[in-house]
Amino acid sequence: MIVEERIYTLHPGTVPLYLKAYEEHGLEVQKAHLGTMVGYFSTEFGPQNQIVHMWAYRDLADRAERRAQLAIDPKWQVFRDMVRPYLQLQENKLLIPAKFSPYATE
């Protein structure tokens, strides 16, 4: 099991707009393709105007296959283009769970 963490830094004032668009247009299609959402967050302290979300996959091949299917979904393409103006920076991390982590056994 692996977990991908994505951090999107948005332009000031656009976090509510992004979250509204995601809930209405991105959430359903992303969950349909990516499967296991670990969590979806916005920042309150530390770096501001950030969205942090994490998705669990069996392995890198599972992640690649799921993300490829998401990328070609027309609903995802509409959402992606809708929120692109809000984005300043995107960071991705691949997290490997410790053997005692809840996601290590799935």
mmCIF file of the C-alpha atoms, coordinates in Angstrom:
data_MODEL
# 
_entry.id   MODEL 
# 
loop_
_atom_site.group_PDB 
_atom_site.id 
_atom_site.type_symbol 
_atom_site.label_atom_id 
_atom_site.label_alt_id 
_atom_site.label_comp_id 
_atom_site.label_asym_id 
_atom_site.label_entity_id 
_atom_site.label_seq_id 
_atom_site.pdbx_PDB_ins_code 
_atom_site.Cartn_x 
_atom_site.Cartn_y 
_atom_site.Cartn_z 
_atom_site.occupancy 
_atom_site.B_iso_or_equiv 
_atom_site.pdbx_formal_charge 
_atom_site.auth_seq_id 
_atom_site.auth_comp_id 
_atom_site.auth_asym_id 
_atom_site.auth_atom_id 
_atom_site.pdbx_PDB_model_num 
ATOM 1   C CA . MET A 1 1   ? 0.000   0.000  0.000   1.00 0.00 ? 1   MET A CA 1 
ATOM 2   C CA . ILE A 1 2   ? 1.194   3.517  -0.824  1.00 0.00 ? 2   ILE A CA 1 
ATOM 3   C CA . VAL A 1 3   ? -0.334  6.911  -0.132  1.00 0.00 ? 3   VAL A CA 1 
ATOM 4   C CA . GLU A 1 4   ? 0.010   9.916  -2.409  1.00 0.00 ? 4   GLU A CA 1 
ATOM 5   C CA . GLU A 1 5   ? -0.111  13.308 -0.733  1.00 0.00 ? 5   GLU A CA 1 
ATOM 6   C CA . ARG A 1 6   ? -0.919  16.294 -2.937  1.00 0.00 ? 6   ARG A CA 1 
ATOM 7   C CA . ILE A 1 7   ? -0.601  19.883 -1.770  1.00 0.00 ? 7   ILE A CA 1 
ATOM 8   C CA . TYR A 1 8   ? -2.095  22.646 -3.880  1.00 0.00 ? 8   TYR A CA 1 
ATOM 9   C CA . THR A 1 9   ? -1.197  26.232 -3.027  1.00 0.00 ? 9   THR A CA 1 
ATOM 10  C CA . LEU A 1 10  ? -3.992  28.484 -4.249  1.00 0.00 ? 10  LEU A CA 1 
ATOM 11  C CA . HIS A 1 11  ? -4.213  32.207 -4.903  1.00 0.00 ? 11  HIS A CA 1 
ATOM 12  C CA . PRO A 1 12  ? -5.362  34.109 -1.799  1.00 0.00 ? 12  PRO A CA 1 
ATOM 13  C CA . GLY A 1 13  ? -9.126  34.077 -1.374  1.00 0.00 ? 13  GLY A CA 1 
ATOM 14  C CA . THR A 1 14  ? -9.779  31.149 -3.710  1.00 0.00 ? 14  THR A CA 1 
ATOM 15  C CA . VAL A 1 15  ? -9.866  28.243 -1.209  1.00 0.00 ? 15  VAL A CA 1 
ATOM 16  C CA . PRO A 1 16  ? -13.666 28.474 -0.732  1.00 0.00 ? 16  PRO A CA 1 
ATOM 17  C CA . LEU A 1 17  ? -14.162 28.684 -4.517  1.00 0.00 ? 17  LEU A CA 1 
ATOM 18  C CA . TYR A 1 18  ? -11.921 25.663 -5.091  1.00 0.00 ? 18  TYR A CA 1 
ATOM 19  C CA . LEU A 1 19  ? -13.619 23.569 -2.401  1.00 0.00 ? 19  LEU A CA 1 
ATOM 20  C CA . LYS A 1 20  ? -17.089 24.428 -3.736  1.00 0.00 ? 20  LYS A CA 1 
ATOM 21  C CA . ALA A 1 21  ? -16.060 23.479 -7.289  1.00 0.00 ? 21  ALA A CA 1 
ATOM 22  C CA . TYR A 1 22  ? -14.423 20.281 -6.031  1.00 0.00 ? 22  TYR A CA 1 
ATOM 23  C CA . GLU A 1 23  ? -17.452 19.213 -4.021  1.00 0.00 ? 23  GLU A CA 1 
ATOM 24  C CA . GLU A 1 24  ? -19.824 19.898 -6.925  1.00 0.00 ? 24  GLU A CA 1 
ATOM 25  C CA . HIS A 1 25  ? -17.709 18.726 -9.880  1.00 0.00 ? 25  HIS A CA 1 
ATOM 26  C CA . GLY A 1 26  ? -14.504 16.936 -8.844  1.00 0.00 ? 26  GLY A CA 1 
ATOM 27  C CA . LEU A 1 27  ? -15.266 14.754 -5.830  1.00 0.00 ? 27  LEU A CA 1 
ATOM 28  C CA . GLU A 1 28  ? -17.572 12.227 -7.471  1.00 0.00 ? 28  GLU A CA 1 
ATOM 29  C CA . VAL A 1 29  ? -15.415 11.643 -10.535 1.00 0.00 ? 29  VAL A CA 1 
ATOM 30  C CA . GLN A 1 30  ? -12.185 11.474 -8.554  1.00 0.00 ? 30  GLN A CA 1 
ATOM 31  C CA . LYS A 1 31  ? -13.589 8.987  -6.036  1.00 0.00 ? 31  LYS A CA 1 
ATOM 32  C CA . ALA A 1 32  ? -14.937 6.861  -8.906  1.00 0.00 ? 32  ALA A CA 1 
ATOM 33  C CA . HIS A 1 33  ? -11.458 6.543  -10.437 1.00 0.00 ? 33  HIS A CA 1 
ATOM 34  C CA . LEU A 1 34  ? -9.016  6.842  -7.545  1.00 0.00 ? 34  LEU A CA 1 
ATOM 35  C CA . GLY A 1 35  ? -10.903 4.833  -4.959  1.00 0.00 ? 35  GLY A CA 1 
ATOM 36  C CA . THR A 1 36  ? -9.595  5.234  -1.413  1.00 0.00 ? 36  THR A CA 1 
ATOM 37  C CA . MET A 1 37  ? -9.514  8.826  -0.222  1.00 0.00 ? 37  MET A CA 1 
ATOM 38  C CA . VAL A 1 38  ? -7.458  9.084  2.972   1.00 0.00 ? 38  VAL A CA 1 
ATOM 39  C CA . GLY A 1 39  ? -8.462  12.697 3.551   1.00 0.00 ? 39  GLY A CA 1 
ATOM 40  C CA . TYR A 1 40  ? -9.088  16.139 2.043   1.00 0.00 ? 40  TYR A CA 1 
ATOM 41  C CA . PHE A 1 41  ? -8.078  19.247 3.993   1.00 0.00 ? 41  PHE A CA 1 
ATOM 42  C CA . SER A 1 42  ? -7.461  22.990 3.879   1.00 0.00 ? 42  SER A CA 1 
ATOM 43  C CA . THR A 1 43  ? -4.851  24.719 6.018   1.00 0.00 ? 43  THR A CA 1 
ATOM 44  C CA . GLU A 1 44  ? -5.593  26.903 9.043   1.00 0.00 ? 44  GLU A CA 1 
ATOM 45  C CA . PHE A 1 45  ? -2.083  27.359 10.484  1.00 0.00 ? 45  PHE A CA 1 
ATOM 46  C CA . GLY A 1 46  ? 1.315   27.355 8.792   1.00 0.00 ? 46  GLY A CA 1 
ATOM 47  C CA . PRO A 1 47  ? 1.344   27.932 5.031   1.00 0.00 ? 47  PRO A CA 1 
ATOM 48  C CA . GLN A 1 48  ? -1.978  29.465 4.037   1.00 0.00 ? 48  GLN A CA 1 
ATOM 49  C CA . ASN A 1 49  ? -4.231  28.955 1.011   1.00 0.00 ? 49  ASN A CA 1 
ATOM 50  C CA . GLN A 1 50  ? -3.392  25.273 0.714   1.00 0.00 ? 50  GLN A CA 1 
ATOM 51  C CA . ILE A 1 51  ? -5.450  22.206 -0.060  1.00 0.00 ? 51  ILE A CA 1 
ATOM 52  C CA . VAL A 1 52  ? -3.953  18.885 1.083   1.00 0.00 ? 52  VAL A CA 1 
ATOM 53  C CA . HIS A 1 53  ? -5.410  15.579 -0.038  1.00 0.00 ? 53  HIS A CA 1 
ATOM 54  C CA . MET A 1 54  ? -4.249  11.995 0.195   1.00 0.00 ? 54  MET A CA 1 
ATOM 55  C CA . TRP A 1 55  ? -5.195  8.874  -1.755  1.00 0.00 ? 55  TRP A CA 1 
ATOM 56  C CA . ALA A 1 56  ? -4.246  5.253  -1.022  1.00 0.00 ? 56  ALA A CA 1 
ATOM 57  C CA . TYR A 1 57  ? -3.237  2.787  -3.755  1.00 0.00 ? 57  TYR A CA 1 
ATOM 58  C CA . ARG A 1 58  ? -2.121  -0.845 -3.817  1.00 0.00 ? 58  ARG A CA 1 
ATOM 59  C CA . ASP A 1 59  ? 1.173   0.128  -5.492  1.00 0.00 ? 59  ASP A CA 1 
ATOM 60  C CA . LEU A 1 60  ? 2.652   2.453  -8.127  1.00 0.00 ? 60  LEU A CA 1 
ATOM 61  C CA . ALA A 1 61  ? 1.098   0.494  -10.988 1.00 0.00 ? 61  ALA A CA 1 
ATOM 62  C CA . ASP A 1 62  ? -2.362  0.825  -9.416  1.00 0.00 ? 62  ASP A CA 1 
ATOM 63  C CA . ARG A 1 63  ? -1.793  4.566  -8.978  1.00 0.00 ? 63  ARG A CA 1 
ATOM 64  C CA . ALA A 1 64  ? -0.618  5.002  -12.589 1.00 0.00 ? 64  ALA A CA 1 
ATOM 65  C CA . GLU A 1 65  ? -3.595  3.073  -13.990 1.00 0.00 ? 65  GLU A CA 1 
ATOM 66  C CA . ARG A 1 66  ? -6.151  4.928  -11.876 1.00 0.00 ? 66  ARG A CA 1 
ATOM 67  C CA . ARG A 1 67  ? -4.680  8.365  -12.597 1.00 0.00 ? 67  ARG A CA 1 
ATOM 68  C CA . ALA A 1 68  ? -4.543  7.607  -16.336 1.00 0.00 ? 68  ALA A CA 1 
ATOM 69  C CA . GLN A 1 69  ? -8.250  6.721  -16.325 1.00 0.00 ? 69  GLN A CA 1 
ATOM 70  C CA . LEU A 1 70  ? -9.052  9.884  -14.369 1.00 0.00 ? 70  LEU A CA 1 
ATOM 71  C CA . ALA A 1 71  ? -7.093  12.037 -16.818 1.00 0.00 ? 71  ALA A CA 1 
ATOM 72  C CA . ILE A 1 72  ? -9.173  10.937 -19.813 1.00 0.00 ? 72  ILE A CA 1 
ATOM 73  C CA . ASP A 1 73  ? -12.564 11.302 -18.112 1.00 0.00 ? 73  ASP A CA 1 
ATOM 74  C CA . PRO A 1 74  ? -14.377 14.300 -19.689 1.00 0.00 ? 74  PRO A CA 1 
ATOM 75  C CA . LYS A 1 75  ? -15.939 15.227 -16.321 1.00 0.00 ? 75  LYS A CA 1 
ATOM 76  C CA . TRP A 1 76  ? -12.482 15.446 -14.768 1.00 0.00 ? 76  TRP A CA 1 
ATOM 77  C CA . GLN A 1 77  ? -11.180 17.547 -17.647 1.00 0.00 ? 77  GLN A CA 1 
ATOM 78  C CA . VAL A 1 78  ? -14.017 20.054 -17.113 1.00 0.00 ? 78  VAL A CA 1 
ATOM 79  C CA . PHE A 1 79  ? -13.258 20.267 -13.394 1.00 0.00 ? 79  PHE A CA 1 
ATOM 80  C CA . ARG A 1 80  ? -9.497  20.544 -13.966 1.00 0.00 ? 80  ARG A CA 1 
ATOM 81  C CA . ASP A 1 81  ? -9.969  23.448 -16.361 1.00 0.00 ? 81  ASP A CA 1 
ATOM 82  C CA . MET A 1 82  ? -12.452 25.077 -13.961 1.00 0.00 ? 82  MET A CA 1 
ATOM 83  C CA . VAL A 1 83  ? -9.995  25.218 -11.035 1.00 0.00 ? 83  VAL A CA 1 
ATOM 84  C CA . ARG A 1 84  ? -6.724  25.723 -12.925 1.00 0.00 ? 84  ARG A CA 1 
ATOM 85  C CA . PRO A 1 85  ? -6.913  29.537 -12.518 1.00 0.00 ? 85  PRO A CA 1 
ATOM 86  C CA . TYR A 1 86  ? -6.933  29.111 -8.708  1.00 0.00 ? 86  TYR A CA 1 
ATOM 87  C CA . LEU A 1 87  ? -3.665  27.106 -8.605  1.00 0.00 ? 87  LEU A CA 1 
ATOM 88  C CA . GLN A 1 88  ? -0.239  28.592 -7.940  1.00 0.00 ? 88  GLN A CA 1 
ATOM 89  C CA . LEU A 1 89  ? 1.786   25.491 -7.072  1.00 0.00 ? 89  LEU A CA 1 
ATOM 90  C CA . GLN A 1 90  ? 1.333   21.727 -6.857  1.00 0.00 ? 90  GLN A CA 1 
ATOM 91  C CA . GLU A 1 91  ? 3.445   19.344 -4.772  1.00 0.00 ? 91  GLU A CA 1 
ATOM 92  C CA . ASN A 1 92  ? 3.186   15.551 -4.728  1.00 0.00 ? 92  ASN A CA 1 
ATOM 93  C CA . LYS A 1 93  ? 4.691   13.110 -2.248  1.00 0.00 ? 93  LYS A CA 1 
ATOM 94  C CA . LEU A 1 94  ? 4.675   9.340  -2.216  1.00 0.00 ? 94  LEU A CA 1 
ATOM 95  C CA . LEU A 1 95  ? 4.235   8.069  1.340   1.00 0.00 ? 95  LEU A CA 1 
ATOM 96  C CA . ILE A 1 96  ? 5.149   4.505  2.312   1.00 0.00 ? 96  ILE A CA 1 
ATOM 97  C CA . PRO A 1 97  ? 3.303   3.427  5.488   1.00 0.00 ? 97  PRO A CA 1 
ATOM 98  C CA . ALA A 1 98  ? 5.162   1.940  8.428   1.00 0.00 ? 98  ALA A CA 1 
ATOM 99  C CA . LYS A 1 99  ? 4.218   -1.677 9.127   1.00 0.00 ? 99  LYS A CA 1 
ATOM 100 C CA . PHE A 1 100 ? 1.981   -0.590 12.063  1.00 0.00 ? 100 PHE A CA 1 
ATOM 101 C CA . SER A 1 101 ? 0.107   2.036  10.043  1.00 0.00 ? 101 SER A CA 1 
ATOM 102 C CA . PRO A 1 102 ? -3.602  1.296  9.375   1.00 0.00 ? 102 PRO A CA 1 
ATOM 103 C CA . TYR A 1 103 ? -2.976  1.497  5.622   1.00 0.00 ? 103 TYR A CA 1 
ATOM 104 C CA . ALA A 1 104 ? -0.069  -0.944 5.688   1.00 0.00 ? 104 ALA A CA 1 
ATOM 105 C CA . THR A 1 105 ? -2.350  -3.979 5.861   1.00 0.00 ? 105 THR A CA 1 
ATOM 106 C CA . GLU A 1 106 ? -4.900  -3.031 3.197   1.00 0.00 ? 106 GLU A CA 1 
# 
